[in-house]
């Protein structure tokens, strides 16, 4: 397993280096008879140094609207130095929604426009390798289950834009309240450092609200539904998040480095039976420790870039 990148270890202000991820769609209602719900998406920014979260709603997947969400983010959090992003080929499944995300937002023109926008405003975009979500483990680890729960419980709730924005901001507060490390070594101190401490100087407090989990959702008023959804998400996410804090052993044994010229088999979830994707290594990208983690592979479909855990070298001896 590789060492943490330098951007994770520098003492710097929150949101100077961030990772961004998209999720959705959420079906947002006009609350007007005859008007069908429209799709809304969510951009989630995660700070590399403080693990703080900032969420922005996007009304569609156009590059222009994402740039507007970036401007809102910059207006409230300051200009970042670097933004890390995946390129949607991390989504291996054949779901229509993920294919739509890849087609509309991560096409070549959109990527070029985003890189140009960043260069004009003094920051850079960096895209992680295809099908390597662990390269974005920081923004995936803490919010993966929350994104899943949001899409599962809110995507079909037909909230208005204002109601959905309220739920998203309250979910953002939940993420920014998660404990990271003890504040002091005093055994009598029961406080823990949270991302909120680094943003506002203290922990986030929630307004006192009645427990609505025991009431059927159909009997709740509009504002009570928002509280119900937040409480439901909190109960489920807290349970899932605690599992991610357990110590796990992974990639502890050193393996031989991949070298150019090797014939490898490429992991592909969507291949039909009796077909295998083979390729020849043309280039390797070693890290600062000399370990190769990303390679370029020449195949019948052209050159692909993959992480090493998605390939299997064929034995030649």
KOLFIRO-120645 format. One record per residue (C-alpha): z, x, y; residue number from 1. Coordinates in nm, 4 decimals. Example, Ala and Ser with C-alpha at 12.3 -4.5 7.8 and 13.67 -1.06 7.14 Angstrom:
2
{z->0.7800; x->1.2300; y->-0.4500; i->1}
{z->0.7140; x->1.3670; y->-0.1060; i->2}
This chain:
317
{z->0.0000; x->0.0000; y->0.0000; i->1}
{z->-0.0959; x->0.1344; y->0.3393; i->2}
{z->0.1386; x->0.2024; y->0.6288; i->3}
{z->0.1727; x->-0.0395; y->0.9164; i->4}
{z->-0.0909; x->0.0052; y->1.1900; i->5}
{z->0.0208; x->0.1801; y->1.5073; i->6}
{z->-0.0156; x->-0.1432; y->1.7060; i->7}
{z->0.2730; x->-0.2909; y->1.5035; i->8}
{z->0.5129; x->-0.0077; y->1.5885; i->9}
{z->0.4701; x->0.0425; y->1.9639; i->10}
{z->0.7388; x->-0.0806; y->2.2039; i->11}
{z->0.5316; x->-0.2998; y->2.4350; i->12}
{z->0.5435; x->-0.6356; y->2.6028; i->13}
{z->0.4786; x->-0.9487; y->2.3945; i->14}
{z->0.1145; x->-1.0465; y->2.3390; i->15}
{z->-0.0298; x->-0.7114; y->2.4466; i->16}
{z->-0.1892; x->-0.6807; y->2.0998; i->17}
{z->-0.2480; x->-1.0103; y->1.9190; i->18}
{z->-0.4167; x->-1.1581; y->1.6147; i->19}
{z->-0.5925; x->-1.4947; y->1.6401; i->20}
{z->-0.6725; x->-1.7480; y->1.3710; i->21}
{z->-0.8280; x->-2.0954; y->1.3728; i->22}
{z->-0.7311; x->-2.4011; y->1.1721; i->23}
{z->-0.8354; x->-2.7639; y->1.1553; i->24}
{z->-0.9972; x->-2.9974; y->1.2083; i->25}
{z->-0.7507; x->-3.2568; y->1.3355; i->26}
{z->-0.8915; x->-3.6029; y->1.3969; i->27}
{z->-0.7885; x->-3.7031; y->1.7493; i->28}
{z->-0.7973; x->-4.0668; y->1.8547; i->29}
{z->-0.9151; x->-4.2119; y->2.1873; i->30}
{z->-0.7048; x->-4.5257; y->2.1220; i->31}
{z->-1.0030; x->-4.7264; y->2.2434; i->32}
{z->-1.1514; x->-4.9987; y->2.0253; i->33}
{z->-1.4893; x->-4.8968; y->1.8877; i->34}
{z->-1.4388; x->-4.5251; y->1.9626; i->35}
{z->-1.4320; x->-4.3120; y->1.6501; i->36}
{z->-1.1838; x->-4.0198; y->1.6301; i->37}
{z->-1.3202; x->-3.6785; y->1.7221; i->38}
{z->-1.2442; x->-3.3376; y->1.5736; i->39}
{z->-0.9991; x->-3.0997; y->1.7403; i->40}
{z->-0.9143; x->-2.7456; y->1.6301; i->41}
{z->-0.6195; x->-2.5142; y->1.6817; i->42}
{z->-0.6262; x->-2.1473; y->1.7864; i->43}
{z->-0.3085; x->-1.9607; y->1.6924; i->44}
{z->-0.2292; x->-1.6289; y->1.8639; i->45}
{z->0.0360; x->-1.4058; y->1.7001; i->46}
{z->0.1905; x->-1.1097; y->1.8825; i->47}
{z->0.1859; x->-0.7805; y->1.6883; i->48}
{z->0.5114; x->-0.6424; y->1.8309; i->49}
{z->0.7338; x->-0.9523; y->1.8567; i->50}
{z->0.5684; x->-1.1876; y->1.6019; i->51}
{z->0.5762; x->-1.4561; y->1.8715; i->52}
{z->0.3262; x->-1.7421; y->1.8378; i->53}
{z->0.1103; x->-1.9107; y->2.1004; i->54}
{z->-0.1022; x->-2.2145; y->2.0091; i->55}
{z->-0.4004; x->-2.3616; y->2.1956; i->56}
{z->-0.5924; x->-2.6792; y->2.1153; i->57}
{z->-0.9730; x->-2.6587; y->2.1193; i->58}
{z->-1.1830; x->-2.9734; y->2.1439; i->59}
{z->-1.4743; x->-2.8196; y->1.9494; i->60}
{z->-1.5925; x->-2.4938; y->1.7938; i->61}
{z->-1.8203; x->-2.3840; y->2.0763; i->62}
{z->-1.7806; x->-2.0304; y->2.2076; i->63}
{z->-1.7347; x->-2.1679; y->2.5591; i->64}
{z->-1.4294; x->-2.3728; y->2.4615; i->65}
{z->-1.2743; x->-2.0796; y->2.2766; i->66}
{z->-1.3265; x->-1.8625; y->2.5846; i->67}
{z->-1.1522; x->-2.1313; y->2.7913; i->68}
{z->-0.8591; x->-2.1252; y->2.5476; i->69}
{z->-0.8522; x->-1.7456; y->2.5860; i->70}
{z->-0.8333; x->-1.7872; y->2.9640; i->71}
{z->-0.5416; x->-2.0308; y->2.9258; i->72}
{z->-0.3713; x->-1.7827; y->2.6945; i->73}
{z->-0.4267; x->-1.4973; y->2.9433; i->74}
{z->-0.3031; x->-1.7124; y->3.2325; i->75}
{z->0.0317; x->-1.7707; y->3.0597; i->76}
{z->0.0787; x->-1.4555; y->2.8499; i->77}
{z->-0.1098; x->-1.1868; y->3.0419; i->78}
{z->-0.4236; x->-0.9890; y->2.9571; i->79}
{z->-0.4048; x->-0.8433; y->2.6051; i->80}
{z->-0.5157; x->-0.4940; y->2.5198; i->81}
{z->-0.6661; x->-0.5804; y->2.1826; i->82}
{z->-0.7333; x->-0.8989; y->1.9839; i->83}
{z->-0.7728; x->-0.8907; y->1.6058; i->84}
{z->-0.9653; x->-1.1690; y->1.4361; i->85}
{z->-1.1095; x->-1.2531; y->1.0962; i->86}
{z->-1.4739; x->-1.3482; y->1.0632; i->87}
{z->-1.4474; x->-1.6649; y->0.8537; i->88}
{z->-1.5911; x->-1.5010; y->0.5442; i->89}
{z->-1.2281; x->-1.4696; y->0.4395; i->90}
{z->-1.2633; x->-1.8366; y->0.3510; i->91}
{z->-1.4028; x->-1.8070; y->0.0015; i->92}
{z->-1.3977; x->-2.1746; y->-0.0952; i->93}
{z->-1.6902; x->-2.4131; y->-0.0757; i->94}
{z->-1.5173; x->-2.6667; y->0.1478; i->95}
{z->-1.7446; x->-2.8240; y->0.4037; i->96}
{z->-1.4909; x->-2.7816; y->0.6844; i->97}
{z->-1.4638; x->-2.4062; y->0.6337; i->98}
{z->-1.8396; x->-2.3714; y->0.6084; i->99}
{z->-1.8686; x->-2.5610; y->0.9367; i->100}
{z->-1.6198; x->-2.3240; y->1.0978; i->101}
{z->-1.8180; x->-2.0238; y->0.9813; i->102}
{z->-2.1523; x->-2.1731; y->1.0866; i->103}
{z->-2.0543; x->-2.2912; y->1.4353; i->104}
{z->-1.8007; x->-2.0388; y->1.5552; i->105}
{z->-1.8577; x->-1.7109; y->1.3722; i->106}
{z->-2.2344; x->-1.6857; y->1.4016; i->107}
{z->-2.3767; x->-1.3609; y->1.5355; i->108}
{z->-2.4363; x->-1.4948; y->1.8868; i->109}
{z->-2.0783; x->-1.6214; y->1.9219; i->110}
{z->-1.9327; x->-1.2905; y->1.8036; i->111}
{z->-2.1533; x->-1.1035; y->2.0516; i->112}
{z->-2.0500; x->-1.3360; y->2.3359; i->113}
{z->-1.6795; x->-1.2901; y->2.2571; i->114}
{z->-1.7099; x->-0.9111; y->2.2465; i->115}
{z->-1.8947; x->-0.9149; y->2.5792; i->116}
{z->-1.6308; x->-1.1433; y->2.7364; i->117}
{z->-1.3559; x->-0.9093; y->2.6179; i->118}
{z->-1.5283; x->-0.5986; y->2.7542; i->119}
{z->-1.5696; x->-0.7609; y->3.0982; i->120}
{z->-1.2005; x->-0.8595; y->3.1153; i->121}
{z->-1.0655; x->-0.5298; y->2.9870; i->122}
{z->-0.9756; x->-0.5941; y->2.6240; i->123}
{z->-1.1494; x->-0.5585; y->2.2892; i->124}
{z->-1.2097; x->-0.7756; y->1.9851; i->125}
{z->-1.1662; x->-0.6249; y->1.6402; i->126}
{z->-1.2842; x->-0.8126; y->1.3313; i->127}
{z->-1.1191; x->-0.7400; y->0.9982; i->128}
{z->-1.3366; x->-0.6797; y->0.6873; i->129}
{z->-1.4860; x->-0.9837; y->0.5121; i->130}
{z->-1.2778; x->-1.1445; y->0.2360; i->131}
{z->-0.9728; x->-0.9329; y->0.3182; i->132}
{z->-0.7121; x->-1.1743; y->0.4563; i->133}
{z->-0.4335; x->-0.9240; y->0.3788; i->134}
{z->-0.5744; x->-0.7094; y->0.6628; i->135}
{z->-0.4516; x->-0.9911; y->0.8867; i->136}
{z->-0.1270; x->-1.0318; y->0.6974; i->137}
{z->0.0802; x->-1.0489; y->1.0161; i->138}
{z->-0.0730; x->-1.3725; y->1.1380; i->139}
{z->-0.1312; x->-1.5057; y->0.7882; i->140}
{z->0.2167; x->-1.4544; y->0.6396; i->141}
{z->0.4296; x->-1.6633; y->0.8745; i->142}
{z->0.1835; x->-1.9344; y->0.9729; i->143}
{z->-0.0194; x->-1.9863; y->0.6560; i->144}
{z->0.2123; x->-2.2528; y->0.5159; i->145}
{z->0.2560; x->-2.4082; y->0.8601; i->146}
{z->-0.1220; x->-2.4358; y->0.9052; i->147}
{z->-0.1514; x->-2.5941; y->0.5615; i->148}
{z->0.1181; x->-2.8475; y->0.6444; i->149}
{z->-0.0340; x->-2.9241; y->0.9844; i->150}
{z->-0.3746; x->-2.9954; y->0.8354; i->151}
{z->-0.2220; x->-3.1943; y->0.5489; i->152}
{z->0.0069; x->-3.4196; y->0.7519; i->153}
{z->-0.1549; x->-3.4402; y->1.0955; i->154}
{z->-0.5311; x->-3.4107; y->1.0416; i->155}
{z->-0.5608; x->-3.7811; y->0.9524; i->156}
{z->-0.2767; x->-3.9134; y->1.1725; i->157}
{z->-0.5170; x->-4.0136; y->1.4533; i->158}
{z->-0.2868; x->-3.8883; y->1.7289; i->159}
{z->-0.4137; x->-3.8796; y->2.0854; i->160}
{z->-0.4851; x->-3.5424; y->2.2432; i->161}
{z->-0.1540; x->-3.5501; y->2.4348; i->162}
{z->0.0434; x->-3.6479; y->2.1223; i->163}
{z->-0.1242; x->-3.3769; y->1.9157; i->164}
{z->-0.0568; x->-3.1215; y->2.1881; i->165}
{z->0.3115; x->-3.2212; y->2.1910; i->166}
{z->0.3385; x->-3.1749; y->1.8137; i->167}
{z->0.1604; x->-2.8381; y->1.8319; i->168}
{z->0.3906; x->-2.7057; y->2.1058; i->169}
{z->0.6999; x->-2.8203; y->1.9153; i->170}
{z->0.5635; x->-2.6488; y->1.6027; i->171}
{z->0.5097; x->-2.3373; y->1.8164; i->172}
{z->0.8775; x->-2.3557; y->1.9155; i->173}
{z->0.9764; x->-2.3789; y->1.5475; i->174}
{z->0.7775; x->-2.0645; y->1.4667; i->175}
{z->0.9251; x->-1.8786; y->1.7648; i->176}
{z->1.2783; x->-1.9690; y->1.6557; i->177}
{z->1.2585; x->-1.7991; y->1.3141; i->178}
{z->1.5125; x->-1.5156; y->1.2669; i->179}
{z->1.3690; x->-1.1639; y->1.2446; i->180}
{z->1.6615; x->-0.9208; y->1.2332; i->181}
{z->2.0330; x->-0.9069; y->1.3270; i->182}
{z->2.1050; x->-0.8589; y->1.6978; i->183}
{z->2.3993; x->-0.6236; y->1.6397; i->184}
{z->2.5890; x->-0.4549; y->1.3566; i->185}
{z->2.9025; x->-0.6532; y->1.4414; i->186}
{z->3.0028; x->-0.8464; y->1.1246; i->187}
{z->3.1438; x->-1.1237; y->1.3465; i->188}
{z->2.8113; x->-1.1732; y->1.5228; i->189}
{z->2.6163; x->-1.4550; y->1.3597; i->190}
{z->2.3155; x->-1.4334; y->1.5942; i->191}
{z->1.9737; x->-1.3044; y->1.4925; i->192}
{z->1.6862; x->-1.1766; y->1.6997; i->193}
{z->1.4001; x->-1.4280; y->1.7263; i->194}
{z->1.0597; x->-1.4095; y->1.8975; i->195}
{z->1.2018; x->-1.6423; y->2.1645; i->196}
{z->1.4540; x->-1.3736; y->2.2682; i->197}
{z->1.1626; x->-1.1464; y->2.3580; i->198}
{z->0.9805; x->-1.4238; y->2.5452; i->199}
{z->1.2523; x->-1.6015; y->2.7441; i->200}
{z->1.5605; x->-1.3858; y->2.6826; i->201}
{z->1.7476; x->-1.6357; y->2.4657; i->202}
{z->1.7010; x->-1.8581; y->2.1640; i->203}
{z->1.5117; x->-2.1862; y->2.1858; i->204}
{z->1.7154; x->-2.5061; y->2.1735; i->205}
{z->1.5874; x->-2.8423; y->2.0569; i->206}
{z->1.6721; x->-3.1731; y->2.2180; i->207}
{z->1.9123; x->-3.3906; y->2.0183; i->208}
{z->1.7066; x->-3.6453; y->1.8280; i->209}
{z->1.7873; x->-3.9014; y->1.5584; i->210}
{z->1.6855; x->-3.8214; y->1.2003; i->211}
{z->1.3771; x->-4.0316; y->1.1288; i->212}
{z->1.2877; x->-3.8901; y->0.7857; i->213}
{z->1.4459; x->-4.1876; y->0.6092; i->214}
{z->1.2418; x->-4.4461; y->0.8029; i->215}
{z->0.8934; x->-4.5467; y->0.6964; i->216}
{z->0.6297; x->-4.4010; y->0.9260; i->217}
{z->0.4625; x->-4.7412; y->0.9742; i->218}
{z->0.7787; x->-4.8769; y->1.1420; i->219}
{z->0.7998; x->-4.6007; y->1.4048; i->220}
{z->0.6859; x->-4.6195; y->1.7637; i->221}
{z->0.4315; x->-4.3705; y->1.8988; i->222}
{z->0.6857; x->-4.1219; y->2.0349; i->223}
{z->0.9060; x->-4.1624; y->1.7263; i->224}
{z->0.6073; x->-4.0705; y->1.5078; i->225}
{z->0.5817; x->-3.7360; y->1.6872; i->226}
{z->0.9498; x->-3.6671; y->1.6187; i->227}
{z->0.9069; x->-3.7775; y->1.2564; i->228}
{z->0.6109; x->-3.5429; y->1.2040; i->229}
{z->0.7984; x->-3.2491; y->1.3561; i->230}
{z->1.1054; x->-3.3103; y->1.1380; i->231}
{z->0.8902; x->-3.3489; y->0.8278; i->232}
{z->0.7030; x->-3.0265; y->0.9006; i->233}
{z->1.0296; x->-2.8435; y->0.9698; i->234}
{z->1.1818; x->-2.9440; y->0.6369; i->235}
{z->0.8767; x->-2.8378; y->0.4370; i->236}
{z->0.7922; x->-2.5202; y->0.6305; i->237}
{z->1.1495; x->-2.3862; y->0.6258; i->238}
{z->1.1484; x->-2.4128; y->0.2470; i->239}
{z->0.8093; x->-2.2390; y->0.2146; i->240}
{z->0.8857; x->-1.9696; y->0.4722; i->241}
{z->1.2059; x->-1.8601; y->0.2991; i->242}
{z->1.0053; x->-1.7774; y->-0.0145; i->243}
{z->0.7870; x->-1.5355; y->0.1854; i->244}
{z->1.0940; x->-1.3296; y->0.2820; i->245}
{z->1.1649; x->-1.2250; y->-0.0762; i->246}
{z->1.0898; x->-0.8605; y->-0.1582; i->247}
{z->0.7642; x->-0.8213; y->-0.3472; i->248}
{z->0.6187; x->-0.5105; y->-0.5119; i->249}
{z->0.2469; x->-0.4593; y->-0.4637; i->250}
{z->0.0006; x->-0.1702; y->-0.4799; i->251}
{z->0.2700; x->0.0913; y->-0.5431; i->252}
{z->0.0733; x->0.3184; y->-0.7770; i->253}
{z->-0.1882; x->0.5526; y->-0.6366; i->254}
{z->-0.5421; x->0.5167; y->-0.7688; i->255}
{z->-0.8402; x->0.7443; y->-0.7417; i->256}
{z->-1.0398; x->0.6980; y->-0.4232; i->257}
{z->-1.3733; x->0.5192; y->-0.4429; i->258}
{z->-1.6610; x->0.7591; y->-0.3731; i->259}
{z->-2.0204; x->0.6926; y->-0.2631; i->260}
{z->-2.2647; x->0.6466; y->-0.5487; i->261}
{z->-2.0302; x->0.4566; y->-0.7810; i->262}
{z->-2.1578; x->0.1387; y->-0.9459; i->263}
{z->-1.9098; x->-0.1440; y->-0.8975; i->264}
{z->-1.8734; x->-0.5105; y->-0.9826; i->265}
{z->-1.7958; x->-0.7359; y->-0.6851; i->266}
{z->-1.5487; x->-1.0211; y->-0.7064; i->267}
{z->-1.7235; x->-1.3474; y->-0.6107; i->268}
{z->-1.5674; x->-1.6899; y->-0.6669; i->269}
{z->-1.8921; x->-1.8855; y->-0.6361; i->270}
{z->-2.1116; x->-1.7248; y->-0.9003; i->271}
{z->-2.2654; x->-1.9409; y->-1.1761; i->272}
{z->-2.1890; x->-1.8581; y->-1.5422; i->273}
{z->-2.3242; x->-1.5364; y->-1.6935; i->274}
{z->-2.4078; x->-1.3797; y->-1.3588; i->275}
{z->-2.2355; x->-1.0744; y->-1.2150; i->276}
{z->-2.2720; x->-0.9232; y->-0.8710; i->277}
{z->-2.3249; x->-0.5484; y->-0.9025; i->278}
{z->-2.3710; x->-0.2928; y->-0.6288; i->279}
{z->-2.3725; x->0.0761; y->-0.5479; i->280}
{z->-2.1214; x->0.2266; y->-0.3028; i->281}
{z->-2.3061; x->0.3675; y->-0.0007; i->282}
{z->-2.0217; x->0.4391; y->0.2406; i->283}
{z->-1.6412; x->0.4491; y->0.2435; i->284}
{z->-1.3940; x->0.3969; y->0.5284; i->285}
{z->-1.0738; x->0.5952; y->0.4647; i->286}
{z->-0.7618; x->0.5218; y->0.6639; i->287}
{z->-0.5374; x->0.7648; y->0.8502; i->288}
{z->-0.3678; x->0.8540; y->0.5201; i->289}
{z->-0.6997; x->0.9382; y->0.3537; i->290}
{z->-0.6935; x->0.6340; y->0.1236; i->291}
{z->-1.0164; x->0.4321; y->0.1038; i->292}
{z->-0.9578; x->0.0610; y->0.1572; i->293}
{z->-1.2957; x->-0.0645; y->0.2838; i->294}
{z->-1.6388; x->0.0179; y->0.1401; i->295}
{z->-2.0038; x->-0.0647; y->0.2060; i->296}
{z->-2.1959; x->-0.1770; y->-0.1035; i->297}
{z->-2.5731; x->-0.1937; y->-0.1510; i->298}
{z->-2.6685; x->-0.5047; y->-0.3517; i->299}
{z->-2.9806; x->-0.7120; y->-0.4142; i->300}
{z->-2.8793; x->-0.9303; y->-0.1177; i->301}
{z->-2.8409; x->-0.6335; y->0.1167; i->302}
{z->-2.5414; x->-0.4272; y->0.2232; i->303}
{z->-2.1986; x->-0.5911; y->0.2008; i->304}
{z->-1.8622; x->-0.4753; y->0.3339; i->305}
{z->-1.5651; x->-0.5444; y->0.1077; i->306}
{z->-1.2032; x->-0.4305; y->0.0641; i->307}
{z->-1.1412; x->-0.2198; y->-0.2439; i->308}
{z->-0.9263; x->-0.4855; y->-0.4133; i->309}
{z->-1.2364; x->-0.7095; y->-0.4304; i->310}
{z->-1.4390; x->-0.4598; y->-0.6359; i->311}
{z->-1.4050; x->-0.3115; y->-0.9850; i->312}
{z->-1.5656; x->0.0290; y->-1.0556; i->313}
{z->-1.7496; x->0.0369; y->-1.3857; i->314}
{z->-1.6203; x->0.3091; y->-1.6225; i->315}
{z->-1.8700; x->0.5901; y->-1.6600; i->316}
{z->-1.6698; x->0.8234; y->-1.8884; i->317}
